[in-house]
Amino acid sequence: MNYSQLWHQLSPLYGEGEAKAIARMVYEVRFGLSLSDLLLGRDEQLSATDQEELESISQRLMRMEPVQYILGAADFCGRSFHVEPGVLIPRPETEELCQWIVQETKKEEQGKECHSILDIGTGSGCIAITLAAEIAHSNVTAWDISEQALAIAKRNADHLGVSVYFEQVDILRLKDHSFACSESSNYSIVVSNPPYILNNEHAQMSDNVLKYEPHSALFVPDEDPLLFYRAIADFGLTALKKGGSLFFEINPLCVNKLHDLLSMLLYHDIETRYDQYGKPRMIKATR
């Protein structure tokens, strides 16, 4: 099997553009072949062992298993993160959230002030590690409920040479974590990409998400879509410094309800931003 045969095989499931991108990622990450190598026909020179592995990868892709899980790698903000089942695969819209935070810190403080940052629900650590790497003089803490996620996030931080302090904390059960609540007005930024997909949105989602990515990191009950936002915003009232910022990735269906919640809690300068697809996807509020 060569590059052309692989993407043609995948096209009925993924579409031509995505199939080509997936095939290029397979050849680059697993076999070290660049696009130039593929154009020169070096995909035809794989060993018999590599061809066997390629065939196994193609079969997994045909079952809609995400290529990032197969390869154990996902790109995010110019860095490669290890991912595996148990953590979400980083998304482009989350990159946009990180870029917004970095821009705001540079604009407001000219990079001189030390920022104390908390990432709630860190997963692979992509947000926390990116902010620690991109924001000078930052102290970053990251929470997750999952031991597996924290192990993956720590692995990523070590591999990328970035310092982040990781803690196992359940934001919905903060009373069980007295150490998490003992420090008030400590953070200049609290950020989260919490579970926000409604259960009734299942039908609109593809199998490569529903069958493989952790549902606990994706879904919230239809009857309480702001479950995590409410807990984090409440916590932010004491955890954030005066003038500190709360950043969320959000479900476009719930943006108005979240705006109202933040206003009710007396956050101010609430701003919504749209993602590259034109959907309201990020929100910032000031304590």
Stockholm file with secondary structure:
# STOCKHOLM 1.0

chainA/1-287         MNYSQLWHQLSPLYGEGEAKAIARMVYEVRFGLSLSDLLLGRDEQLSATDQEELESISQRLMRMEPVQYILGAADFCGRSFHVEPGVLIPRPETEELCQWIVQETKKEEQGKECHSILDIGTGSGCIAITLAAEIAHSNVTAWDISEQALAIAKRNADHLGVSVYFEQVDILRLKDHSFACSESSNYSIVVSNPPYILNNEHAQMSDNVLKYEPHSALFVPDEDPLLFYRAIADFGLTALKKGGSLFFEINPLCVNKLHDLLSMLLYHDIETRYDQYGKPRMIKATR
#=GR chainA/1-287 SS CCHHHHHHHHHHHHCHHHHHHHHHHHHHHHHCCCHHHHHTTGGGGCCHHHHHHHHHHHHHHHTTCCHHHHHTCEEETTEEECCCTTSCCCCHHHHHHHHHHHHHHHHHHTTCSCEEEEEESCTTSHHHHHHHHHSTTEEEEEEESCHHHHHHHHHHHHHHTCCCEEEECCGGGGGGCHHHHSCCSCEEEEEECCCCEEGGGGGGSCHHHHTTSCGGGTEECTTCTTHHHHHHHHHHHHHEEEEEEEEEECCGGGHHHHHHHHHHTTCEEEEEEECTTSCEEEEEEEC
#=GC SS_cons         CCHHHHHHHHHHHHCHHHHHHHHHHHHHHHHCCCHHHHHTTGGGGCCHHHHHHHHHHHHHHHTTCCHHHHHTCEEETTEEECCCTTSCCCCHHHHHHHHHHHHHHHHHHTTCSCEEEEEESCTTSHHHHHHHHHSTTEEEEEEESCHHHHHHHHHHHHHHTCCCEEEECCGGGGGGCHHHHSCCSCEEEEEECCCCEEGGGGGGSCHHHHTTSCGGGTEECTTCTTHHHHHHHHHHHHHEEEEEEEEEECCGGGHHHHHHHHHHTTCEEEEEEECTTSCEEEEEEEC
//
